[in-house]
């Protein structure tokens, strides 16, 4: 009976659970960005502005800051590289546990399983953290690394891998659900059916070799880049790494040379401004040639996907009261690949498989799939802080839709639960009948054997009496 009870509970748990997700918001909200944006503010908001969240840990839960790190791998705690950090009171937690030699500690974590709700969450018991070079008595933060690592090594600290091994999620697939440039959800445990799987084109991520090591990164390789009416081919192809933290695109040094020649050809006397390690292009509004800048377009062609990824002025030009910023920035620390940030994620939708190391892409219309960008949160509206009421109304509509979805989901789950209970009862009845028949047959055999024994004894005693009577007569 215990086995069947466990089976019933596990099926019940599977049906009532939704996708696990983590809500991230900009460390500096872009909707609060000033209309007269200085160069330093551009860097703070558009280049170095990462996504953050709060991680609930312990019992009772304590909130610790967490930061999305697409350029790192593993889910871990650290005292360093924390834009914000907080102390964790070990004594207050009932579930804190030190591992062997205090090299690790185990603690409960909480992740939400329903959008817009604070009531639906899942507790992850005894999640193990390494304490190497970490002082948990001091303030720390979490890093959510989503990048792949050395092709020959397995990452035991990867959040998705750990949750899958401990049966908290059933799928290695995940994606980014975007509600605005300030609000992004990392959705785990994405269920891809065979039918949906056929709609995606799956390819391998980028591979790079360095010092006898081969590294994999989420990104794409392109055959060529189309710009200024010509194809620009790199010797080893055009590579782009994905990093949603950037609210811009980081260009390669080679393209910077091409872009400078493009400006010279069109007699646009603008040089990039050097700030920190970045080269940034800014154009005055009163320029005669500004229409040339506002009409630039880039196309990246992927042979594997047979698709042109296009960026136009809407994706590449940021209009402010004091002028126009080019959203292609060049970094002295980036010597080779492009880095595709939010403008790419806003426009094109991908799913990722952390275990198989595959990227799935589907070419579809904006309204034909669940993984979509909410167009009510367009750049102009957010940047200038206009139509906030409209945004809130749209968000409320989204919440209402989500509530209806949850209600309908609850009804479906309830029907499934009733079906499971009904099938379970039928199973118990059949099992009871089977056991009853089995016991009945066994009992019948025992009784039959006893009857046969009595009959044999009766025949034997009757025979003895008959023989005795015959001897007396004689």
PyMOL commands that set and color helices and strands:
alter all, ss='L'
color gray80, all
select helices_A, chain A and resi 2-16+30-32+39-47+90-92+100-102+159-165+194-197+253-265+290-294+313-316+342-347+375-377+379-384+388-473
alter helices_A, ss='H'
color red, helices_A
select strands_A, chain A and resi 20-26+51-57+62-69+73-78+97-98+104-112+121-130+141-146+173-180+183-188+201-204+206-210+213-217+219-222+224-227+230-232+238-242+249-251+273-275+278-280+282-283+298-302+307-311+317-320+323-326+328-331+338-340+350-353+358-361
alter strands_A, ss='S'
color yellow, strands_A
deselect
rebuild
show_as cartoon
